[in-house]
Amino acid sequence: ENARPIDKIAGLEFERTELLKQVSEEGTKREAENAKLRSRIEELERDRSDIVAENERSNDAVVEIKTEVVKIRNENEDILNLV
């Protein structure tokens, strides 16, 4: 009669140990996945910064081109007015 409660306790302790192992393994997997996601976020943030800088350079180039177009139009108008 005393052996049964001891067996039950041993069985419960075994189950507890197995559950703790599972929880630990799942936690390790989650930590690894979180590390991958953090790395990906950092990569995307770097890419975003590069894209913003590239867009600014492109916008500057567009402004320069528009300025040059206006200058050429004005020069053409001056030439046409002389003729």
C-alpha positions in Angstrom: 0.0 0.0 0.0 2.9 2.4 0.7 4.6 1.5 -2.5 1.8 2.9 -4.6 2.0 6.5 -3.4 5.8 6.3 -3.8 5.4 5.0 -7.4 2.9 7.7 -8.1 5.3 10.4 -6.8 8.1 8.9 -8.9 5.9 8.9 -11.9 4.8 12.5 -11.3 8.4 13.6 -10.8 9.4 11.9 -14.1 6.5 13.7 -15.9 7.6 17.0 -14.3 11.1 16.5 -15.5 10.0 15.6 -19.0 7.7 18.7 -19.1 10.6 20.9 -17.9 12.8 19.5 -20.6 10.1 20.3 -23.2 9.7 23.8 -21.9 13.4 24.4 -21.9 13.7 23.1 -25.5 10.8 25.3 -26.7 12.4 28.3 -24.9 15.7 27.6 -26.7 13.9 27.4 -30.0 12.1 30.6 -29.4 15.3 32.4 -28.4 16.9 31.2 -31.6 14.0 32.4 -33.7 13.9 35.7 -31.9 17.6 36.2 -32.5 17.0 35.5 -36.3 14.2 38.0 -36.3 16.2 40.7 -34.5 19.0 40.2 -37.0 16.5 40.5 -39.9 15.0 43.7 -38.4 18.5 45.2 -38.1 19.2 44.3 -41.7 15.9 45.8 -42.9 16.6 49.0 -40.9 20.0 49.3 -42.5 18.5 48.7 -46.0 15.9 51.4 -45.2 18.6 53.9 -44.3 20.4 53.1 -47.6 17.2 53.5 -49.5 16.4 56.9 -47.9 19.9 58.1 -48.7 19.6 56.9 -52.3 16.2 58.7 -52.6 17.7 61.9 -51.3 20.5 61.7 -53.9 18.0 61.0 -56.6 15.8 63.9 -55.5 18.9 66.2 -55.6 19.7 65.0 -59.1 16.1 65.7 -60.2 16.3 69.2 -58.8 19.6 69.8 -60.7 18.1 68.5 -63.9 15.0 70.6 -63.6 17.2 73.7 -62.9 19.2 72.9 -66.0 16.1 72.5 -68.1 14.8 75.9 -66.9 18.1 77.4 -67.7 18.2 75.9 -71.2 14.6 77.0 -71.9 15.5 80.6 -70.8 18.5 80.5 -73.1 16.4 79.2 -76.0 13.9 82.0 -75.4 16.6 84.6 -75.4 18.0 83.2 -78.7 14.5 83.1 -80.3 13.9 86.7 -79.2 17.1 87.8 -80.9 16.0 86.3 -84.2 
